Amino acid sequence: MLRDATTWVGWRMAGLGIGLSRRALHTIKSNKTLYDLAYSLRNSHEFSDLYEHEKMLADSVRVDSYAEAIRRLIKPGDVVVDLGTGSGVLAMLAARQGAKVYAIDHSDFISLAEANARRNGIDTITFVHANSRQFRPPEQVDVLLHEQIGDNLFNENMVDNLLDLKRRLLKPGGRILPGRFELYLEPACLHPDYRVPFLEEIRVQGLDFSHLAEIARSYRSPHYRRRSMDRADVDYFLGEPSAALTVDLNEIDEAAGLPQRIALSREVQRPGRLDGFYQYFAVVFDEGLRFDTSPFSRRTHWRNRMFRVPQRSVAIGERIDYELTLSELRLHDSWAVTLAQPAEKSQPYSAPQPIPGAV
């Protein structure tokens, strides 16, 4: 699934025989209106795919956490907007609390949400097939309910969409639910069988690839250092996890003040090999209710990423200093991680050899 809106719109236009120059793609990324259009097209397409909704509904961590948050924090008589209602599950849970709900979605999938509500005997939801930027209800709202959370936390344009609704619709004292998010980026050691070093670090069957380091650069894709990572690939974190960035949408009104460069440091508590920086996030509903997508927590449907770096061995007490750059919060392709100090030269990587006679 192509997760970045600008990449997706470029792919779609190319499929229609419309060529896009590099300058045109850059214009899409730099022009907010074009980006929002590209995102809307990609998002509508993706979330009209039934499997996407099946994954989300089968994710008990997600559904149960939201159900408990709605039970705790939405009261009878509240006016609620459910942004990106999808299957309608959150809107129906809010309606069961006695709330009056406006369920918004710009995907045609909203027709299934309406059918769900009818089947479950819920008639206090107004379904609105529209982009949230065009939505203007006849009253202000108490709660902006949403699950605008992408694999990279912010890549579904969550911050801009919710702050727009907050400015226009939310009553004084109203809340975004959930409103607080924590982004983590932790130095990780992978299981040896799952390591994928850079080409110049690999030695296989006595063959040396290090001389290809410069030549191979032209074959690197834009996401060469950023890779989807299965939770089972991670053996352990080298230090104690701490949020790299905390965003509370109930406390801010503009995204402009969020940092673009974040200096980070971890003290090594478990020795091993630094394979890269593992990205995951936490969703905070209130002080007593949260979940996260750490590889060491219960599994969710979200996939995480890892920023690869040249491999190096680290010892207990050593500090790993690094910097996270978020040029565009919603564009994961613009994120980068750099080690603050040059990495020590690592030992060449040798792929595990099969055991003779083993099956």
KOLSEGU-524089 format. One record per residue (C-alpha): residue number from 0; x negated, z negated, y. Coordinates in nm, 3 decimals, always signed. Example, Ala and Ser with C-alpha at 12.3 -4.5 7.8 and 13.67 -1.06 7.14 Angstrom:
KOLSEGU-524089
(0 (-1.230 -0.780 -0.450)),
(1 (-1.367 -0.714 -0.106)),
END
This chain:
KOLSEGU-524089
(0 (+0.000 +0.000 +0.000)),
(1 (-0.147 +0.096 +0.338)),
(2 (-0.128 -0.222 +0.540)),
(3 (-0.251 -0.110 +0.880)),
(4 (+0.009 +0.064 +1.097)),
(5 (-0.226 +0.307 +1.265)),
(6 (-0.374 +0.416 +0.934)),
(7 (-0.025 +0.456 +0.792)),
(8 (+0.109 +0.668 +1.077)),
(9 (-0.202 +0.887 +1.060)),
(10 (-0.150 +0.935 +0.688)),
(11 (+0.219 +1.016 +0.734)),
(12 (+0.150 +1.270 +1.008)),
(13 (-0.123 +1.430 +0.800)),
(14 (+0.126 +1.455 +0.512)),
(15 (+0.358 +1.643 +0.743)),
(16 (+0.082 +1.884 +0.831)),
(17 (+0.012 +1.723 +1.169)),
(18 (-0.359 +1.676 +1.220)),
(19 (-0.489 +1.376 +1.414)),
(20 (-0.826 +1.379 +1.583)),
(21 (-1.038 +1.065 +1.605)),
(22 (-0.951 +1.045 +1.975)),
(23 (-0.577 +1.061 +1.890)),
(24 (-0.610 +0.779 +1.639)),
(25 (-0.801 +0.574 +1.896)),
(26 (-0.519 +0.637 +2.146)),
(27 (-0.265 +0.506 +1.896)),
(28 (-0.467 +0.190 +1.846)),
(29 (-0.523 +0.130 +2.217)),
(30 (-0.171 +0.213 +2.336)),
(31 (+0.067 -0.075 +2.267)),
(32 (+0.382 +0.141 +2.276)),
(33 (+0.238 +0.390 +2.029)),
(34 (+0.115 +0.108 +1.810)),
(35 (+0.459 -0.055 +1.804)),
(36 (+0.612 +0.280 +1.706)),
(37 (+0.353 +0.330 +1.433)),
(38 (+0.407 -0.024 +1.307)),
(39 (+0.785 +0.017 +1.309)),
(40 (+0.760 +0.336 +1.100)),
(41 (+0.520 +0.182 +0.850)),
(42 (+0.707 -0.146 +0.826)),
(43 (+1.048 +0.018 +0.779)),
(44 (+0.906 +0.235 +0.501)),
(45 (+0.726 -0.050 +0.324)),
(46 (+1.015 -0.294 +0.328)),
(47 (+1.264 -0.037 +0.202)),
(48 (+1.067 -0.059 -0.124)),
(49 (+1.266 -0.279 -0.362)),
(50 (+0.952 -0.412 -0.530)),
(51 (+0.834 -0.571 -0.204)),
(52 (+1.151 -0.781 -0.194)),
(53 (+1.132 -0.863 -0.563)),
(54 (+0.780 -1.000 -0.512)),
(55 (+0.891 -1.217 -0.222)),
(56 (+1.202 -1.351 -0.398)),
(57 (+1.000 -1.428 -0.713)),
(58 (+0.747 -1.628 -0.508)),
(59 (+0.875 -1.983 -0.563)),
(60 (+0.616 -2.134 -0.328)),
(61 (+0.748 -1.917 -0.046)),
(62 (+1.120 -1.951 -0.121)),
(63 (+1.120 -2.323 -0.200)),
(64 (+0.913 -2.409 +0.109)),
(65 (+1.145 -2.214 +0.336)),
(66 (+1.454 -2.365 +0.171)),
(67 (+1.325 -2.717 +0.229)),
(68 (+1.229 -2.637 +0.592)),
(69 (+1.575 -2.495 +0.660)),
(70 (+1.738 -2.799 +0.500)),
(71 (+1.532 -3.033 +0.718)),
(72 (+1.529 -2.851 +1.049)),
(73 (+1.846 -2.639 +1.087)),
(74 (+2.163 -2.829 +1.174)),
(75 (+2.535 -2.743 +1.164)),
(76 (+2.628 -2.553 +1.479)),
(77 (+2.277 -2.419 +1.545)),
(78 (+2.253 -2.057 +1.656)),
(79 (+1.981 -1.893 +1.446)),
(80 (+1.811 -1.553 +1.461)),
(81 (+1.658 -1.443 +1.130)),
(82 (+1.394 -1.187 +1.224)),
(83 (+1.331 -0.925 +0.953)),
(84 (+1.604 -1.055 +0.724)),
(85 (+1.514 -0.832 +0.426)),
(86 (+1.726 -0.944 +0.131)),
(87 (+1.904 -1.193 +0.358)),
(88 (+1.789 -1.498 +0.163)),
(89 (+1.675 -1.700 +0.466)),
(90 (+1.983 -1.608 +0.668)),
(91 (+2.208 -1.722 +0.383)),
(92 (+2.020 -2.050 +0.344)),
(93 (+2.058 -2.113 +0.718)),
(94 (+2.429 -2.024 +0.705)),
(95 (+2.477 -2.273 +0.422)),
(96 (+2.349 -2.541 +0.661)),
(97 (+2.639 -2.462 +0.892)),
(98 (+2.445 -2.243 +1.135)),
(99 (+2.572 -1.931 +1.309)),
(100 (+2.319 -1.661 +1.213)),
(101 (+2.215 -1.326 +1.356)),
(102 (+2.018 -1.141 +1.086)),
(103 (+1.805 -0.855 +1.226)),
(104 (+1.625 -0.582 +1.036)),
(105 (+1.526 -0.228 +1.133)),
(106 (+1.511 -0.117 +0.770)),
(107 (+1.807 +0.035 +0.587)),
(108 (+1.757 -0.244 +0.335)),
(109 (+1.981 -0.456 +0.559)),
(110 (+2.280 -0.305 +0.376)),
(111 (+2.171 -0.494 +0.064)),
(112 (+2.148 -0.815 +0.267)),
(113 (+2.506 -0.767 +0.384)),
(114 (+2.618 -0.710 +0.023)),
(115 (+2.436 -1.030 -0.078)),
(116 (+2.621 -1.232 +0.184)),
(117 (+2.958 -1.093 +0.078)),
(118 (+2.886 -1.160 -0.288)),
(119 (+2.794 -1.521 -0.210)),
(120 (+3.100 -1.581 +0.008)),
(121 (+2.905 -1.625 +0.334)),
(122 (+3.082 -1.489 +0.644)),
(123 (+2.895 -1.662 +0.930)),
(124 (+2.614 -1.406 +0.949)),
(125 (+2.614 -1.114 +1.193)),
(126 (+2.390 -0.839 +1.055)),
(127 (+2.215 -0.624 +1.315)),
(128 (+2.041 -0.301 +1.213)),
(129 (+1.794 -0.270 +1.501)),
(130 (+1.443 -0.328 +1.624)),
(131 (+1.413 -0.684 +1.755)),
(132 (+1.294 -0.555 +2.095)),
(133 (+1.640 -0.402 +2.150)),
(134 (+1.831 -0.705 +2.023)),
(135 (+2.027 -0.901 +2.285)),
(136 (+2.284 -1.145 +2.147)),
(137 (+2.565 -1.282 +2.365)),
(138 (+2.415 -1.634 +2.356)),
(139 (+2.082 -1.811 +2.350)),
(140 (+1.954 -1.939 +2.019)),
(141 (+1.830 -2.270 +1.883)),
(142 (+1.601 -2.142 +1.608)),
(143 (+1.399 -1.824 +1.558)),
(144 (+1.367 -1.810 +1.180)),
(145 (+1.127 -1.558 +1.030)),
(146 (+0.886 -1.461 +0.758)),
(147 (+0.676 -1.211 +0.953)),
(148 (+0.365 -1.301 +0.756)),
(149 (+0.136 -1.027 +0.629)),
(150 (-0.151 -1.045 +0.383)),
(151 (-0.379 -1.085 +0.685)),
(152 (-0.137 -1.333 +0.846)),
(153 (-0.095 -1.154 +1.179)),
(154 (-0.079 -0.789 +1.069)),
(155 (+0.302 -0.763 +1.075)),
(156 (+0.289 -0.800 +1.454)),
(157 (+0.421 -1.153 +1.413)),
(158 (+0.279 -1.300 +1.733)),
(159 (+0.404 -1.030 +1.973)),
(160 (+0.745 -1.000 +1.807)),
(161 (+0.819 -1.371 +1.807)),
(162 (+0.687 -1.441 +2.155)),
(163 (+0.905 -1.156 +2.284)),
(164 (+1.214 -1.315 +2.128)),
(165 (+1.106 -1.659 +2.244)),
(166 (+1.083 -1.545 +2.607)),
(167 (+1.418 -1.367 +2.600)),
(168 (+1.640 -1.562 +2.362)),
(169 (+1.524 -1.913 +2.281)),
(170 (+1.693 -2.211 +2.444)),
(171 (+1.478 -2.475 +2.613)),
(172 (+1.384 -2.713 +2.333)),
(173 (+1.448 -2.448 +2.066)),
(174 (+1.191 -2.374 +1.800)),
(175 (+1.024 -2.097 +1.603)),
(176 (+1.038 -2.174 +1.231)),
(177 (+0.772 -2.165 +1.105)),
(178 (+0.566 -2.177 +1.423)),
(179 (+0.222 -2.300 +1.324)),
(180 (-0.034 -2.101 +1.129)),
(181 (-0.392 -2.170 +1.025)),
(182 (-0.646 -1.900 +0.941)),
(183 (-0.933 -1.990 +0.710)),
(184 (-1.258 -1.806 +0.646)),
(185 (-1.473 -1.987 +0.393)),
(186 (-1.817 -1.912 +0.244)),
(187 (-1.750 -1.848 -0.123)),
(188 (-1.933 -1.818 -0.452)),
(189 (-1.769 -1.574 -0.694)),
(190 (-1.764 -1.590 -1.070)),
(191 (-2.072 -1.396 -1.185)),
(192 (-1.862 -1.139 -1.374)),
(193 (-1.670 -1.051 -1.057)),
(194 (-1.959 -1.002 -0.815)),
(195 (-1.989 -0.663 -0.649)),
(196 (-2.311 -0.662 -0.445)),
(197 (-2.419 -0.396 -0.200)),
(198 (-2.580 -0.090 -0.356)),
(199 (-2.930 -0.179 -0.237)),
(200 (-2.907 -0.519 -0.409)),
(201 (-2.825 -0.387 -0.755)),
(202 (-3.064 -0.348 -1.046)),
(203 (-2.900 -0.205 -1.358)),
(204 (-3.078 -0.132 -1.684)),
(205 (-3.413 -0.141 -1.505)),
(206 (-3.301 +0.109 -1.240)),
(207 (-3.364 +0.042 -0.870)),
(208 (-3.107 +0.153 -0.608)),
(209 (-3.261 -0.020 -0.306)),
(210 (-3.405 +0.303 -0.162)),
(211 (-3.048 +0.435 -0.108)),
(212 (-2.956 +0.171 +0.151)),
(213 (-2.980 +0.405 +0.452)),
(214 (-2.866 +0.724 +0.282)),
(215 (-2.554 +0.557 +0.143)),
(216 (-2.429 +0.443 +0.487)),
(217 (-2.240 +0.769 +0.538)),
(218 (-2.032 +0.688 +0.230)),
(219 (-1.908 +0.355 +0.362)),
(220 (-1.536 +0.345 +0.435)),
(221 (-1.405 +0.160 +0.745)),
(222 (-1.316 -0.137 +0.523)),
(223 (-1.645 -0.130 +0.331)),
(224 (-1.719 -0.499 +0.391)),
(225 (-1.355 -0.617 +0.377)),
(226 (-1.203 -0.611 +0.031)),
(227 (-0.888 -0.738 -0.136)),
(228 (-0.987 -1.025 -0.357)),
(229 (-0.807 -1.164 -0.659)),
(230 (-0.787 -1.544 -0.656)),
(231 (-0.943 -1.555 -1.003)),
(232 (-1.260 -1.394 -0.865)),
(233 (-1.351 -1.705 -0.665)),
(234 (-1.553 -1.974 -0.844)),
(235 (-1.574 -2.222 -0.556)),
(236 (-1.621 -2.265 -0.182)),
(237 (-1.969 -2.369 -0.078)),
(238 (-1.847 -2.615 +0.188)),
(239 (-1.541 -2.810 +0.295)),
(240 (-1.266 -2.576 +0.424)),
(241 (-1.155 -2.610 +0.786)),
(242 (-0.921 -2.388 +0.987)),
(243 (-1.109 -2.121 +1.182)),
(244 (-0.806 -2.056 +1.404)),
(245 (-0.480 -2.245 +1.457)),
(246 (-0.191 -2.070 +1.632)),
(247 (+0.124 -2.263 +1.724)),
(248 (+0.386 -2.022 +1.857)),
(249 (+0.597 -2.312 +1.975)),
(250 (+0.317 -2.413 +2.212)),
(251 (+0.214 -2.076 +2.362)),
(252 (+0.396 -1.805 +2.556)),
(253 (+0.134 -1.528 +2.559)),
(254 (-0.106 -1.398 +2.296)),
(255 (-0.365 -1.313 +2.561)),
(256 (-0.518 -1.660 +2.551)),
(257 (-0.604 -1.653 +2.182)),
(258 (-0.979 -1.632 +2.114)),
(259 (-1.143 -1.308 +2.009)),
(260 (-1.473 -1.461 +1.900)),
(261 (-1.493 -1.782 +1.696)),
(262 (-1.823 -1.950 +1.607)),
(263 (-1.809 -2.126 +1.269)),
(264 (-2.043 -2.342 +1.066)),
(265 (-2.027 -2.499 +0.721)),
(266 (-2.259 -2.746 +0.556)),
(267 (-2.326 -2.652 +0.194)),
(268 (-2.184 -2.917 -0.037)),
(269 (-2.211 -2.722 -0.360)),
(270 (-2.524 -2.513 -0.416)),
(271 (-2.495 -2.157 -0.533)),
(272 (-2.487 -1.801 -0.411)),
(273 (-2.316 -1.692 -0.092)),
(274 (-2.123 -1.379 -0.189)),
(275 (-1.906 -1.352 +0.122)),
(276 (-1.640 -1.518 +0.337)),
(277 (-1.300 -1.562 +0.178)),
(278 (-0.996 -1.530 +0.405)),
(279 (-0.668 -1.712 +0.348)),
(280 (-0.404 -1.888 +0.558)),
(281 (-0.166 -2.184 +0.578)),
(282 (+0.194 -2.191 +0.702)),
(283 (+0.304 -2.520 +0.864)),
(284 (+0.676 -2.599 +0.907)),
(285 (+0.632 -2.960 +1.017)),
(286 (+0.382 -3.240 +0.957)),
(287 (+0.510 -3.297 +0.605)),
(288 (+0.578 -2.944 +0.487)),
(289 (+0.329 -2.661 +0.449)),
(290 (+0.184 -2.418 +0.198)),
(291 (-0.133 -2.211 +0.183)),
(292 (-0.275 -1.911 +0.003)),
(293 (-0.604 -2.069 -0.102)),
(294 (-0.727 -1.949 -0.444)),
(295 (-0.713 -2.315 -0.549)),
(296 (-0.347 -2.369 -0.454)),
(297 (-0.036 -2.247 -0.631)),
(298 (-0.016 -1.869 -0.646)),
(299 (+0.187 -1.676 -0.387)),
(300 (+0.263 -1.304 -0.355)),
(301 (+0.021 -1.261 -0.062)),
(302 (-0.317 -1.103 -0.133)),
(303 (-0.632 -1.230 +0.034)),
(304 (-0.946 -1.058 +0.160)),
(305 (-1.317 -1.127 +0.149)),
(306 (-1.583 -1.016 +0.395)),
(307 (-1.889 -0.927 +0.189)),
(308 (-2.238 -1.013 +0.309)),
(309 (-2.585 -0.965 +0.157)),
(310 (-2.611 -1.218 -0.123)),
(311 (-2.829 -1.524 -0.077)),
(312 (-2.884 -1.854 -0.253)),
(313 (-2.801 -2.173 -0.062)),
(314 (-2.885 -2.537 -0.125)),
(315 (-2.699 -2.862 -0.059)),
(316 (-2.730 -2.966 +0.306)),
(317 (-2.809 -2.616 +0.431)),
(318 (-2.589 -2.489 +0.715)),
(319 (-2.420 -2.151 +0.710)),
(320 (-2.355 -2.035 +1.068)),
(321 (-2.131 -1.734 +1.118)),
(322 (-1.897 -1.575 +1.369)),
(323 (-1.551 -1.427 +1.330)),
(324 (-1.458 -1.149 +1.573)),
(325 (-1.088 -1.067 +1.619)),
(326 (-1.094 -0.768 +1.852)),
(327 (-0.722 -0.704 +1.785)),
(328 (-0.539 -0.990 +1.616)),
(329 (-0.284 -0.762 +1.448)),
(330 (-0.541 -0.500 +1.337)),
(331 (-0.740 -0.633 +1.044)),
(332 (-0.967 -0.329 +1.059)),
(333 (-1.095 -0.465 +1.390)),
(334 (-1.197 -0.802 +1.241)),
(335 (-1.562 -0.862 +1.161)),
(336 (-1.779 -1.144 +1.029)),
(337 (-2.147 -1.176 +1.109)),
(338 (-2.404 -1.431 +1.001)),
(339 (-2.545 -1.599 +1.311)),
(340 (-2.894 -1.598 +1.159)),
(341 (-3.048 -1.325 +0.944)),
(342 (-2.982 -1.391 +0.579)),
(343 (-3.281 -1.476 +0.364)),
(344 (-3.390 -1.202 +0.130)),
(345 (-3.196 -1.249 -0.194)),
(346 (-3.308 -1.186 -0.546)),
(347 (-3.203 -0.845 -0.680)),
(348 (-2.870 -0.852 -0.859)),
(349 (-2.865 -0.757 -1.225)),
(350 (-2.534 -0.676 -1.388)),
(351 (-2.447 -0.891 -1.691)),
(352 (-2.565 -0.717 -2.007)),
(353 (-2.336 -0.678 -2.310)),
(354 (-2.422 -0.885 -2.614)),
(355 (-2.523 -0.661 -2.904)),
(356 (-2.250 -0.653 -3.166)),
(357 (-1.994 -0.826 -2.944)),
(358 (-1.644 -0.679 -2.923)),
END
